[in-house]
Amino acid sequence: MVQVHVLTKGFDSPNGRAFLFPLIKYRQDLLAYGVTWRLFTTVTQDLTNCDVLIIESKFYKFSWGDNENKTLDEISKFRDAGPTILFFDTGDSTGWLLSQVLPVVDGYRKSQLLKNRKQYLKPMYGNRPYTHHYFEHASVKDADPVWSRPILDETDLVKLGLSWNSGLADYSLYGPLRMMMFQSFPWSGFLQFPFVSALPSRDRPTDLSCRFGVQYPRESVAWQRCRIRDQMGGRISTDKLFRRRYFKELQDSKIVISPFGLGEITLKDFEVFLTGGLLLKPTMNHLETWPDLFREEETLVTFDWNLFDLEERLDSLLHNRGTRINIANQGQENYMNYLRCGTGAVAFCDHFLASLKT
């Protein structure tokens, strides 16, 4: 039996909820695999009395800066106590690593990683590959520029591995509300995987949904969304809607554009899979993630980061109903396979056990 302890801030953020959701949902399945786990929201004497200690990154979200050495020293002491230390980074972007943690942990797991791990050896403008791209190719500059902190020792690259992305949670109409309620009233009944709310083949009178915010503190993060809004502004409204109206529009839309935000993967992606539209996103072939939901030209369609082919791709898809529905079907079915009790439980347990290995 493998005893795992999880140090986390709990259900107090969307990423925290998505991180814990499958652990809680599949607790009994993990037990059948020989894994037990216990949750800690504070550092106690029992914390390191385990085989593996998982540290969720949000626990130390405000512990860097002036407190960095103290934080690293605390993690080092956890490691000295005996358990394998795995740092689970639930941050949004592929690019932003807390690379200073690598020397004091046995493994670093992240929701999504760059396929070319050596890119982490160089700093990225704005902490993200796409903000770096817009800095280099569109001369986009932030008022307060930042650069990612590169990995200094190339041998630490072997510590990098995939955890799971935010898709394994409930993004139905009332799903976020139920997950928030679980924080105050931890009843397992609040945590249920959602069902499909609309099939891709249903009658969809709306060609396109393109709803998103553009208010970000960094111009390099907002740039892509602002340019998409400018391109689409002449053909459709991009203003955000209240959730019920928004879900109705998703169910009625043939295609849904979901740009990058703080990270490449957004919660809208999962909402689109549930509501059956075709997901249209900027190219994602630079990253890998688990579950493997983003297979270009198979489960979604993509366009260039510079947006030169966005309208061409959109118009082509609108005129090719068969291709559009086929890809939307595959995207929805692939996603639901990870949410079904049987296939989803096996897939998650297998992946979780693999993530514990160093």
Backbone hydrogen bonds in HBPLUS format (Angstrom, degrees):
<---DONOR---> <-ACCEPTOR-->    atom                        ^
c    i                          cat <-CA-CA->   ^        H-A-AA   ^      H-
h    n   atom  resd res      DA  || num        DHA   H-A  angle D-A-AA Bond
n    s   type  num  typ     dist DA aas  dist angle  dist       angle   num
A0002-VAL N   A0034-GLY O   2.78 MM  32  6.09 169.8  1.79 160.0 161.5     1
A0036-THR N   A0002-VAL O   2.96 MM  34  6.26 166.4  1.98 162.8 166.2     2
A0051-ASP N   A0003-GLN O   2.91 MM  48  5.27 149.2  2.00 136.6 146.7     3
A0052-VAL N   A0003-GLN O   3.16 MM  49  6.53 159.4  2.21 156.8 159.3     4
A0004-VAL N   A0036-THR O   2.82 MM  32  6.06 162.0  1.85 153.5 159.7     5
A0038-ARG N   A0004-VAL O   2.92 MM  34  6.46 140.7  2.08 150.3 162.8     6
A0005-HIS N   A0052-VAL O   2.93 MM  47  6.37 161.8  1.96 163.4 169.4     7
A0054-ILE N   A0005-HIS O   2.77 MM  49  6.09 171.6  1.78 169.5 169.0     8
A0006-VAL N   A0038-ARG O   2.90 MM  32  6.17 156.7  1.96 165.9 167.8     9
A0040-PHE N   A0006-VAL O   2.75 MM  34  5.83 154.3  1.82 171.1 162.5    10
A0007-LEU N   A0054-ILE O   2.78 MM  47  6.13 170.0  1.79 171.6 173.4    11
A0056-GLU N   A0007-LEU O   2.87 MM  49  6.02 172.1  1.88 166.6 169.4    12
A0008-THR N   A0040-PHE O   2.95 MM  32  6.32 161.8  1.98 168.7 173.6    13
A0017-ARG N   A0013-SER O   2.90 MM   4  6.16 156.4  1.96 156.5 162.5    14
A0018-ALA N   A0014-PRO O   3.03 MM   4  6.25 160.6  2.07 147.0 152.0    15
A0019-PHE N   A0015-ASN O   2.94 MM   4  6.07 143.4  2.08 141.5 151.5    16
A0020-LEU N   A0016-GLY O   3.10 MM   4  6.29 158.5  2.15 147.2 151.5    17
A0021-PHE N   A0017-ARG O   2.85 MM   4  5.76 150.0  1.94 151.2 159.4    18
A0023-LEU N   A0020-LEU O   3.05 MM   3  5.25 116.9  2.46 104.2 120.5    19
A0024-ILE N   A0020-LEU O   2.99 MM   4  6.22 162.1  2.02 167.1 172.3    20
A0025-LYS N   A0021-PHE O   2.89 MM   4  6.02 167.3  1.90 155.9 160.3    21
A0026-TYR N   A0022-PRO O   2.89 MM   4  5.72 153.7  1.96 140.5 146.2    22
A0027-ARG N   A0024-ILE O   3.40 MM   3  5.24 163.5  2.43 108.7 106.4    23
A0030-LEU N   A0026-TYR O   2.87 MM   4  6.08 159.3  1.91 157.4 162.4    24
A0031-LEU N   A0027-ARG O   3.02 MM   4  6.29 147.0  2.13 142.0 151.5    25
A0032-ALA N   A0028-GLN O   3.13 MM   4  6.45 148.1  2.24 141.1 148.2    26
A0033-TYR N   A0030-LEU O   2.94 MM   3  4.91 133.1  2.16  95.2 109.2    27
A0035-VAL N   A0030-LEU O   2.90 MM   5  5.22 157.4  1.95 138.0 138.9    28
A0034-GLY N   A0031-LEU O   2.91 MM   3  4.99 157.8  1.96 105.6 111.7    29
A0047-LEU N   A0044-THR O   3.17 MM   3  5.37 159.3  2.21 107.4 113.8    30
A0049-ASN N   A0046-ASP O   3.01 MM   3  5.26 164.3  2.03 116.3 120.9    31
A0084-THR N   A0051-ASP O   2.95 MM  33  6.29 165.1  1.98 151.5 147.0    32
A0053-LEU N   A0084-THR O   2.79 MM  31  6.06 168.9  1.80 167.6 170.5    33
A0086-LEU N   A0053-LEU O   2.95 MM  33  6.20 170.1  1.96 157.3 159.7    34
A0055-ILE N   A0086-LEU O   2.85 MM  31  6.24 163.0  1.88 162.0 166.9    35
A0088-PHE N   A0055-ILE O   2.81 MM  33  5.87 162.2  1.84 145.6 151.9    36
A0059-PHE N   A0056-GLU O   2.95 MM   3  5.84 159.1  1.99 128.9 134.6    37
A0057-SER N   A0088-PHE O   2.86 MM  31  5.86 157.8  1.91 160.2 155.0    38
A0060-TYR N   A0057-SER O   3.06 MM   3  5.72 141.6  2.22 116.0 124.2    39
A0061-LYS N   A0058-LYS O   3.18 MM   3  4.65 165.5  2.21 102.4 101.9    40
A0063-SER N   A0060-TYR O   3.07 MM   3  4.94 165.4  2.09 115.7 114.4    41
A0067-ASN N   A0064-TRP O   2.95 MM   3  5.01 153.9  2.02 134.3 127.3    42
A0068-GLU N   A0065-GLY O   3.29 MM   3  5.49 163.7  2.32 114.8 114.7    43
A0071-THR N   A0067-ASN O   2.93 MM   4  6.14 158.3  1.98 158.1 164.7    44
A0072-LEU N   A0068-GLU O   2.89 MM   4  6.14 168.2  1.90 163.3 165.6    45
A0073-ASP N   A0069-ASN O   2.94 MM   4  6.02 150.9  2.03 141.5 149.9    46
A0074-GLU N   A0070-LYS O   3.00 MM   4  6.25 147.6  2.11 141.4 149.7    47
A0075-ILE N   A0071-THR O   3.05 MM   4  6.39 160.4  2.09 152.9 157.3    48
A0076-SER N   A0072-LEU O   2.91 MM   4  6.09 153.3  1.98 143.8 151.8    49
A0077-LYS N   A0073-ASP O   3.03 MM   4  6.28 148.2  2.13 142.6 150.2    50
A0078-PHE N   A0074-GLU O   3.11 MM   4  6.49 145.9  2.24 143.4 152.6    51
A0079-ARG N   A0075-ILE O   3.10 MM   4  6.46 156.3  2.16 148.6 154.1    52
A0080-ASP N   A0076-SER O   2.90 MM   4  6.21 153.4  1.97 147.0 154.9    53
A0081-ALA N   A0077-LYS O   3.11 MM   4  6.27 132.3  2.35 137.6 148.5    54
A0081-ALA N   A0078-PHE O   3.14 MM   3  5.26 135.8  2.35  96.1 108.4    55
A0082-GLY N   A0079-ARG O   3.07 MM   3  5.66 162.6  2.10 114.0 119.5    56
A0106-ASP N   A0085-ILE O   2.86 MM  21  5.29 149.2  1.95 141.6 151.9    57
A0107-GLY N   A0085-ILE O   3.26 MM  22  6.67 138.1  2.44 154.2 155.7    58
A0087-PHE N   A0107-GLY O   2.92 MM  20  6.31 164.6  1.95 156.2 155.5    59
A0109-ARG N   A0087-PHE O   2.75 MM  22  6.01 159.3  1.79 153.0 160.3    60
A0089-ASP N   A0109-ARG O   2.65 MM  20  5.99 161.5  1.68 174.0 170.9    61
A0101-VAL N   A0098-LEU O   2.97 MM   3  5.90 167.9  1.98 128.0 131.9    62
A0102-LEU N   A0099-SER O   3.20 MM   3  5.55 143.7  2.34 107.9 116.6    63
A0104-VAL N   A0101-VAL O   2.97 MM   3  5.74 149.9  2.06 127.2 135.5    64
A0105-VAL N   A0102-LEU O   3.44 MM   3  5.54 176.3  2.44 112.2 113.1    65
A0108-TYR N   A0159-LYS O   2.84 MM  51  5.55 179.1  1.84 138.7 138.4    66
A0161-GLY N   A0108-TYR O   2.92 MM  53  6.24 138.5  2.10 156.5 158.9    67
A0110-LYS N   A0161-GLY O   2.91 MM  51  6.42 150.0  2.00 153.8 161.6    68
A0163-SER N   A0110-LYS O   2.93 MM  53  5.16 161.6  1.97 119.1 121.8    69
A0113-LEU N   A0288-GLU O   2.95 MM 175  5.51 161.8  1.98 160.8 165.3    70
A0288-GLU N   A0113-LEU O   2.82 MM 175  5.51 152.0  1.90 159.5 168.8    71
A0115-LYS N   A0286-HIS O   2.94 MM 171  5.83 169.8  1.95 138.9 141.7    72
A0119-GLN N   A0116-ASN O   3.04 MM   3  5.90 167.6  2.06 124.5 128.5    73
A0120-TYR N   A0117-ARG O   2.99 MM   3  5.82 162.7  2.02 122.5 127.3    74
A0121-LEU N   A0118-LYS O   3.02 MM   3  5.42 163.7  2.05 112.1 117.0    75
A0122-LYS N   A0119-GLN O   3.25 MM   3  5.74 167.9  2.27 112.9 116.0    76
A0151-ILE N   A0120-TYR O   2.84 MM  31  5.90 164.8  1.86 148.0 153.0    77
A0127-ASN N   A0124-MET O   3.20 MM   3  5.24 159.3  2.24 124.2 121.5    78
A0148-SER N   A0124-MET O   2.84 MM  24  5.09 155.2  1.91 136.0 144.0    79
A0126-GLY N   A0146-VAL O   2.75 MM  20  5.22 168.1  1.77 156.5 152.2    80
A0132-HIS N   A0128-ARG O   3.01 MM   4  6.12 154.0  2.08 146.4 153.9    81
A0133-HIS N   A0129-PRO O   2.96 MM   4  6.13 145.9  2.08 134.9 144.6    82
A0134-TYR N   A0130-TYR O   2.99 MM   4  6.25 159.5  2.04 145.9 149.7    83
A0135-PHE N   A0131-THR O   2.95 MM   4  6.09 144.6  2.08 139.9 149.9    84
A0136-GLU N   A0132-HIS O   2.98 MM   4  6.22 152.7  2.05 146.7 153.3    85
A0137-HIS N   A0133-HIS O   2.77 MM   4  5.86 164.0  1.79 157.1 162.1    86
A0138-ALA N   A0134-TYR O   2.93 MM   4  4.87 143.7  2.07 118.8 127.1    87
A0140-VAL N   A0134-TYR O   3.10 MM   6  5.62 175.6  2.10 129.3 129.4    88
A0156-ASP N   A0153-ASP O   2.88 MM   3  5.67 161.7  1.91 125.5 131.2    89
A0157-LEU N   A0154-GLU O   3.07 MM   3  5.64 164.6  2.09 115.7 120.7    90
A0159-LYS N   A0156-ASP O   2.97 MM   3  5.51 157.3  2.02 114.5 121.8    91
A0160-LEU N   A0157-LEU O   3.10 MM   3  5.61 162.4  2.14 114.3 119.7    92
A0165-ASN N   A0290-TRP O   2.66 MM 125  5.93 149.9  1.75 149.6 160.2    93
A0169-ALA N   A0167-GLY O   2.94 MM   2  5.66 137.6  2.13 101.2  90.4    94
A0175-GLY N   A0172-SER O   3.21 MM   3  4.83 149.6  2.31  94.4 103.4    95
A0178-ARG N   A0174-TYR O   3.09 MM   4  6.42 159.5  2.14 155.6 161.4    96
A0179-MET N   A0175-GLY O   2.98 MM   4  6.26 157.8  2.03 157.3 163.8    97
A0180-MET N   A0176-PRO O   3.00 MM   4  6.19 149.1  2.10 141.9 150.0    98
A0181-MET N   A0177-LEU O   2.96 MM   4  6.22 152.5  2.03 148.0 155.8    99
A0182-PHE N   A0178-ARG O   3.07 MM   4  6.33 140.2  2.23 140.7 150.7   100
A0183-GLN N   A0180-MET O   3.17 MM   3  5.53 138.7  2.35 103.4 113.6   101
A0184-SER N   A0181-MET O   3.10 MM   3  5.52 129.3  2.36 107.1 118.5   102
A0185-PHE N   A0181-MET O   2.78 MM   4  5.90 159.3  1.82 157.3 164.4   103
A0187-TRP N   A0185-PHE O   2.60 MM   2  5.72 136.1  1.79 117.9 102.5   104
A0190-PHE N   A0187-TRP O   3.01 MM   3  5.96 168.8  2.02 129.4 132.3   105
A0191-LEU N   A0188-SER O   2.95 MM   3  5.45 152.0  2.03 113.6 121.9   106
A0197-SER N   A0274-LEU O   3.02 MM  77  5.94 158.7  2.07 139.5 146.4   107
A0202-ARG N   A0199-LEU O   3.19 MM   3  5.67 168.3  2.21 117.5 121.1   108
A0206-THR N   A0252-ASP O   3.00 MM  46  5.60 158.6  2.04 151.3 150.3   109
A0254-LYS N   A0206-THR O   2.83 MM  48  6.27 147.4  1.93 157.7 167.7   110
A0255-ILE N   A0207-ASP O   3.11 MM  48  6.21 143.0  2.25 134.1 144.9   111
A0209-SER N   A0255-ILE O   2.93 MM  46  6.39 147.6  2.03 152.8 163.3   112
A0257-ILE N   A0209-SER O   3.06 MM  48  6.48 158.7  2.11 171.2 175.4   113
A0212-PHE N   A0238-THR O   3.43 MM  26  6.35 161.6  2.47 153.4 149.4   114
A0221-VAL N   A0218-ARG O   3.11 MM   3  5.44 138.2  2.29 105.0 115.7   115
A0222-ALA N   A0218-ARG O   3.12 MM   4  6.44 159.8  2.16 151.1 157.1   116
A0223-TRP N   A0219-GLU O   2.82 MM   4  5.65 136.9  2.01 149.6 158.4   117
A0226-CYS N   A0222-ALA O   2.93 MM   4  6.10 163.8  1.96 164.4 169.8   118
A0227-ARG N   A0223-TRP O   2.98 MM   4  6.22 157.8  2.03 154.1 159.6   119
A0228-ILE N   A0224-GLN O   2.99 MM   4  6.25 158.7  2.03 151.3 157.3   120
A0229-ARG N   A0225-ARG O   2.86 MM   4  6.05 163.3  1.89 150.8 155.8   121
A0230-ASP N   A0226-CYS O   2.95 MM   4  6.17 152.9  2.03 142.5 149.8   122
A0231-GLN N   A0227-ARG O   2.96 MM   4  6.23 154.7  2.02 146.6 153.0   123
A0232-MET N   A0228-ILE O   2.84 MM   4  6.01 162.6  1.87 158.2 162.9   124
A0233-GLY N   A0229-ARG O   2.79 MM   4  5.53 127.9  2.07 141.9 153.7   125
A0235-ARG N   A0232-MET O   2.91 MM   3  5.50 156.9  1.96 119.6 126.9   126
A0236-ILE N   A0232-MET O   2.97 MM   4  5.97 143.7  2.11 164.8 175.0   127
A0246-TYR N   A0242-PHE O   2.87 MM   4  5.96 155.9  1.93 157.1 164.3   128
A0247-PHE N   A0243-ARG O   2.88 MM   4  6.08 159.8  1.92 152.9 156.4   129
A0248-LYS N   A0244-ARG O   3.05 MM   4  6.30 154.6  2.12 144.1 151.4   130
A0249-GLU N   A0245-ARG O   2.98 MM   4  6.21 152.8  2.05 144.3 151.4   131
A0250-LEU N   A0246-TYR O   2.94 MM   4  6.28 153.7  2.01 147.3 154.9   132
A0251-GLN N   A0247-PHE O   2.97 MM   4  6.23 160.9  2.01 150.7 154.8   133
A0252-ASP N   A0248-LYS O   3.10 MM   4  6.28 133.1  2.33 138.0 150.4   134
A0252-ASP N   A0249-GLU O   3.10 MM   3  5.00 130.3  2.36  93.6 107.3   135
A0253-SER N   A0249-GLU O   3.01 MM   4  6.00 113.5  2.47 142.5 158.1   136
A0253-SER N   A0250-LEU O   3.24 MM   3  5.18 156.6  2.30 101.3 108.3   137
A0278-LEU N   A0254-LYS O   2.93 MM  24  6.19 166.1  1.95 138.1 142.5   138
A0256-VAL N   A0278-LEU O   2.88 MM  22  6.03 163.1  1.91 166.1 161.9   139
A0280-LEU N   A0256-VAL O   2.94 MM  24  5.90 158.8  1.99 160.7 155.4   140
A0258-SER N   A0280-LEU O   2.96 MM  22  6.15 159.5  2.01 155.2 158.4   141
A0261-GLY N   A0263-GLY O   2.91 MM   2  5.06 173.1  1.92 150.4 149.4   142
A0269-ASP N   A0266-THR O   3.05 MM   3  5.64 141.0  2.21 111.7 120.6   143
A0270-PHE N   A0267-LEU O   3.18 MM   3  5.56 125.2  2.49 105.9 117.1   144
A0271-GLU N   A0267-LEU O   3.23 MM   4  6.58 154.9  2.30 146.9 154.4   145
A0272-VAL N   A0268-LYS O   2.86 MM   4  6.11 151.8  1.94 156.5 163.3   146
A0273-PHE N   A0269-ASP O   3.17 MM   4  6.51 156.0  2.23 142.8 148.7   147
A0274-LEU N   A0270-PHE O   3.08 MM   4  6.33 156.4  2.14 146.1 152.0   148
A0275-THR N   A0271-GLU O   3.03 MM   4  6.21 145.1  2.15 142.1 151.4   149
A0276-GLY N   A0272-VAL O   2.87 MM   4  5.95 120.5  2.23 148.8 161.0   150
A0301-VAL N   A0279-LEU O   3.00 MM  22  6.37 169.0  2.01 167.1 170.2   151
A0281-LYS N   A0301-VAL O   2.99 MM  20  6.50 153.7  2.06 153.8 159.0   152
A0303-PHE N   A0281-LYS O   2.91 MM  22  6.33 134.2  2.12 138.0 149.4   153
A0283-THR N   A0303-PHE O   2.82 MM  20  5.45 141.4  1.97 162.3 155.8   154
A0287-LEU N   A0284-MET O   3.30 MM   3  6.05 175.1  2.30 122.8 124.1   155
A0293-LEU N   A0291-PRO O   2.97 MM   2  5.68 121.9  2.32 110.6  94.2   156
A0298-GLU N   A0295-ARG O   2.93 MM   3  5.32 153.5  2.00 136.9 136.4   157
A0299-THR N   A0295-ARG O   2.86 MM   4  5.24 167.7  1.88 148.7 152.3   158
A0297-GLU N   A0300-LEU O   2.75 MM   3  5.57 137.2  1.93 154.7 168.3   159
A0307-LEU N   A0304-ASP O   2.86 MM   3  5.16 161.1  1.89 114.2 120.1   160
A0310-LEU N   A0307-LEU O   3.31 MM   3  5.18 169.8  2.32 105.9 108.8   161
A0313-ARG N   A0309-ASP O   2.95 MM   4  6.04 163.3  1.97 154.7 158.5   162
A0314-LEU N   A0310-LEU O   2.98 MM   4  6.18 159.7  2.02 150.6 157.0   163
A0315-ASP N   A0311-GLU O   2.93 MM   4  6.05 169.1  1.94 149.6 152.1   164
A0316-SER N   A0312-GLU O   3.01 MM   4  6.13 157.2  2.07 145.7 152.3   165
A0317-LEU N   A0313-ARG O   3.06 MM   4  6.23 159.2  2.11 148.3 153.2   166
A0318-LEU N   A0314-LEU O   3.05 MM   4  6.30 153.5  2.12 149.7 157.3   167
A0319-HIS N   A0315-ASP O   3.18 MM   4  6.36 136.2  2.39 139.5 149.7   168
A0319-HIS N   A0316-SER O   3.24 MM   3  5.28 132.8  2.48  94.1 106.4   169
A0320-ASN N   A0317-LEU O   3.18 MM   3  5.06 158.6  2.22  99.3 105.8   170
A0324-ARG N   A0320-ASN O   3.08 MM   4  6.25 167.3  2.09 156.4 160.5   171
A0325-ILE N   A0321-ARG O   2.92 MM   4  6.06 171.7  1.92 158.3 159.5   172
A0326-ASN N   A0322-GLY O   2.98 MM   4  6.03 157.2  2.03 146.3 153.4   173
A0327-ILE N   A0323-THR O   3.04 MM   4  6.20 166.9  2.06 154.3 156.5   174
A0328-ALA N   A0324-ARG O   3.04 MM   4  6.21 161.8  2.07 147.6 153.4   175
A0329-ASN N   A0325-ILE O   2.80 MM   4  5.91 155.0  1.87 146.7 153.6   176
A0330-GLN N   A0326-ASN O   3.04 MM   4  6.29 160.3  2.08 146.1 151.0   177
A0331-GLY N   A0327-ILE O   2.89 MM   4  6.11 156.5  1.94 150.0 156.8   178
A0332-GLN N   A0328-ALA O   2.96 MM   4  6.15 161.9  2.00 149.7 154.0   179
A0333-GLU N   A0329-ASN O   2.87 MM   4  6.02 171.2  1.88 156.5 159.3   180
A0334-ASN N   A0330-GLN O   2.93 MM   4  5.85 161.7  1.97 143.1 148.9   181
A0335-TYR N   A0331-GLY O   3.14 MM   4  6.21 159.3  2.18 140.8 146.5   182
A0336-MET N   A0332-GLN O   2.95 MM   4  6.16 166.7  1.97 153.7 157.4   183
A0337-ASN N   A0333-GLU O   3.03 MM   4  6.21 141.1  2.19 145.5 155.0   184
A0338-TYR N   A0335-TYR O   3.05 MM   3  5.62 141.6  2.21 112.1 121.6   185
A0339-LEU N   A0336-MET O   2.96 MM   3  4.91 147.9  2.07 100.2 110.5   186
A0340-ARG N   A0336-MET O   3.05 MM   4  6.18 122.1  2.40 151.0 163.4   187
A0344-GLY N   A0340-ARG O   2.75 MM   4  5.00 137.3  1.93 138.0 151.7   188
A0345-ALA N   A0341-CYS O   3.28 MM   4  5.64 148.5  2.38 116.5 125.0   189
A0346-VAL N   A0342-GLY O   3.21 MM   4  6.44 169.5  2.22 154.9 157.3   190
A0347-ALA N   A0343-THR O   3.02 MM   4  6.10 165.3  2.05 147.4 152.1   191
A0348-PHE N   A0344-GLY O   2.92 MM   4  6.05 165.1  1.94 150.7 155.0   192
A0349-CYS N   A0345-ALA O   2.94 MM   4  6.03 170.7  1.95 152.8 156.0   193
A0350-ASP N   A0346-VAL O   2.98 MM   4  6.04 165.1  2.00 151.3 155.7   194
A0351-HIS N   A0347-ALA O   3.03 MM   4  6.15 160.1  2.07 144.5 150.5   195
A0352-PHE N   A0348-PHE O   2.73 MM   4  5.91 160.8  1.76 157.8 163.8   196
A0353-LEU N   A0349-CYS O   3.01 MM   4  6.13 167.6  2.02 149.8 152.8   197
A0354-ALA N   A0350-ASP O   3.08 MM   4  6.29 155.4  2.15 143.1 150.2   198
A0355-SER N   A0351-HIS O   2.89 MM   4  6.14 146.2  2.01 146.4 156.0   199
A0355-SER N   A0352-PHE O   3.09 MM   3  5.02 118.1  2.49  92.2 107.6   200
A0356-LEU N   A0353-LEU O   3.21 MM   3  5.29 143.7  2.35  98.3 108.4   201
A0357-LYS N   A0354-ALA O   3.25 MM   3  5.57 155.2  2.31 106.4 113.5   202
